[in-house]
Structures are given as C-alpha cells and as structure tokens.
Amino acid sequence: MRILLIEDDTSLGSSLQSWLELDGYAVDWLTRGDQAATALATHDYQCVLLDRGLPGLDGDAVLQALRTARTAQATLPVIMITARDTLSDRVEGLDLGADDYLVKPFDLEELSARVRAAVRRAAAQPGPLLRHGEVTLDPAAKRVTRAGQPVPLTAREFAVLQALMRRPHHILSRTQLEDALYGWGEEVESNAIEVHIHNLRKKLGSRFIVTVRNQGYTLAPP
C-alpha cells in the first residue's frame, strides 16, 4: 500500500517515513504543498498524511483541491497531522474534508492505527470490480478470483496485477510496475517484477500475462 506524506519538518518527515516503511507501506514524502497535485495525478495512493502549515500551498488548500477534483482520488482518505490543537482547528480541518485529525506530537503506533482505520473505512465503500477473462479483482476487498475460485496473492503480487488490470490494453514497463510497489528512494530489488510476474502466471495461468520484448508486460486478450 502506498501513502503520500506531505510534511515540511524534515526531522519529523524522515521519522514518519521510516516508521511507516517499517510498518510495510511504500511512502512518498513531499515537503511542499504545491507539489501534491503532480504526485496525486501520477501515482495511486491509499492514504494521505497532510500537514496544515506547508510552504507553496498550505494543507487546507491541498485538501480543498483534492476534494473538488473530478478524479478517482477525490475520496482518498486524508489524515491531517498538525500542531493546531484547538477545538475550532479540529472542527475546521474535518469540515474541510479530512477523514481524521492528529495533533502533534503524537505516538507513532497511534498514527499506524489511524492509517489502518482510515483505509478500512475507505475500502468499505463500494468500488468497481476489475475483470479480465476468468479473473476478477476486487480493489476494496483486496480479493482475486479465477473462475469464481479465490486466488491467494501476496500484497505485492496483488499490486502488480491491479496495475495491469487497470490498463488491460496497455503495455506497462518494468519501471511503471515498480512504481506500484515502491516509494520514492526505496531500494528496488533487481528482479522483483520478474519474480512477481512468474508467481502470477503460476496462479492465474501461464498465458494470462504476456511479455512484450524490450517493452514490458500486458494482459493477453481474454
């Protein structure tokens, strides 16, 4: 699962990124609010951690832009992380569209719990199923079936398959698939994509994913 962290305090941002990566998340960290739109437009996130006091564009403006955007990410869970701790501050942040509000300083374990809760609530909302041939992928339930039978996948196998099924008629490069698995600056295992593709073929059929020489991978015609 991928998280967008927007925090201009470099010490806190580094600590939060390290903690969340240990918790199993891929984390992209920005220090300016005016960088958020590009990140949100080019990557799929499951949660945003947003400071209110940011250079370039403050957190309130970032949140308002996200909530009014006509994109799939308009309903993305957002947790405000801020030193503004009065009741009116909390009410204002929630009324702006935040799903949760966490006042600094906070315990890192509490942050992880709130991320999990926000993602669970978002996943409870109905979303479109992805289908290709006999394979059906449910993004909300994190479930894959083949001919109606459940197919157990690891988190990263699921992420690779979801990326391919979202664009079934496109060839996705190795770099594009790595983007679905790793945060910025995170070390990428040299053969990770090949391993996940191999495992997916074993579980979904050897011809389900096609290798396009020197280009990448795509789904075979159903």
N, C-alpha and C positions, 0 to 999 in steps of 0.2 A: 504494500500500500504506500502511496506517495503523498507526502504532506508538503505544503508550501508554508514556510516560516518567513514572516516579514517583521524584522526587529532590527533597529539601528544600533542598539547597545551591543558592541562586538563581543564583550565578555559573556553576557547573558545569551546572545545568539549562538555562540560557539558551544556553550554548555547545553543549551536546549537541543541543538543539532546532534551533539554526541550522545546525549541521553536517549533521544528518540531513535537514533540509528541502532543503539544497543537494544532498544525495545522492538526492533525488527522492521522499522519504517525506512523508506527512502525519503530523504529530506532535502529540499531545495531551499536555500536561505538567501533572502534579499535584505538589503539594508535601506532601501528607498521605496516609498510608496508608488512613485511614478514608474517603477519597473514591473509592477504587479500585472498590468494589463497584458504585456507581452508574454509573461510566464503563463498566465491563465489561458491565453489563446493558443499556446503551442504545446501544452502538456496537460495530461489528465490527472487531476488531484482528487483525493478523497476527503481532505480537510485542509482548512487554512488557519494558521495561528497568526493573529494580526495585532500588532502594537497600534495604539491610537496616535501617539506622537511620533510621526515619521517625517523625514525631510522629503522634499519634492512634492509629495501629496500625502496629506495626513490619513490616518487609518479610517476615519469616518468617511472621507471622500472615496477611498478604495472600496469600502463596503457598499456605499451607495451605488457606485458604478457597477459593482458585481451584481447587486440585487436587481438593477434595472436593465441589465444586459439581456438580450434575447438569445441566450445560448444555453446549452445543457448545464453549464456550470453556475447558472444564476441561483440555483438552490443548494449549492455546495455548502456543507457545514463550516461555519466560521466561529472560532473562539477568540474573543478579544483578550489580549494579555496586556495589562496596563497598570500604571501606578495610580490612576484616577479612581479613588476608592469611596467617594460619597454615594449616597443612595441615588441622588439625581444623576450622577455619572453612570451608574449601573443601568438605571431605567432608560437613559438616553441611548446607551450602547445597544441594549436589547431592542428598543424601538426602532433603531436604525436597521435592524435585521440580523444582529449577532445571534447565534444559537446558544452561546454561553459567554460568561464574563468572568475572567480570572484575574484577581488583583495581585500585583507584585508586592513583596516577594511571595512565592508560592512553592509548595513542595512538588518535586518532580514526579513523584508517584501519583499525586493528585492530578497533575497535568495529563499523565498517561491514561488515567481512569476517565477523565473528561473527554479526551480524544476518542476513546473506545465508545463511550456513551453517545457522543455526537454522531459517530459513524454508524452505530447501531440504529439510531433514530432515522438517519437518512436512508439506510438500507431497508427500513420498514416501509418506505414509500414505494408504491408500485412503479416499476420501470420496464422498458421494453426488453423482451427476450431477443437474443441473437440466435438465428437459426441458419444452418448450412448443411444441406443433405440430412443425414440422420442425427446430426449433432445439434443440441440446443444448449445455449449458455445463458444462465440467469445472473446478470451482474449484481443484483441486490442480494440474492441468497448465496452468491459465490458457489453456484452448483452447475455441474455439467452432466448432461445425459447423452447417451448414444443409443438410438432406437428405443428410447424410454428407460434405459437402464443407467443408473448412476455411474459416473466415471470419477474415481478419486484422483485429484490433481494436487500437487504442491502449490503454494502461493505463487511461485514464480512461473510454473507451468501455466497456471490459470492466467496470469498477466500476459504471457506471450500469446496464448490462444485468444484472449479477449482482443488484443491489439489486431490480430489477423482477422478475426470475425467482424470487427467494426468496419474494416475496409476490405471486404472479401474479393473485390475485383482489382485490387492494387497489389503491386509488389512492394513489400516492406524490406528495407535494407537491414543489415545487422545492426547498424547504428540506431535506426528507428526502433527496433525491438529492444535494444539495450536501454533506450530512454524509458521504456515501460517498466524497467526493473531497477534502475539505479538512479540515485540523486546526483546532482552536480558535484563533481570532485570525488565521488565514491569510486573506489577501485573496482574495475570491471574485470572479471575472470576471463581469460583469453578465449576459452572455448565454451563459455556458459550458454550462449544461444544455441550452438550446435547440440549440446547435451540436452537442453530442454526440447528442442525440435525432435531429437531422436526419441525421447521419452513420450512425447505427444503422439508420435507415429505408432509407437508400440500400443498405446492405449486407444487411439482413435482410428487406426488403420494406416498401413504403410503409404497409401496414396492420398491421404487426406491433405497433407501439406506438401507442396511442390517446391523444390529448389530451382531457382532460375539462375543459371550460371552467371557469376560476376555481378549479380544484381541483388539477390536476396531470396525472400520466401513469399509464397502466396498460397491461397487455398485452391485445391483442384475443383473444377466445375462439378456441381452436385449431380 
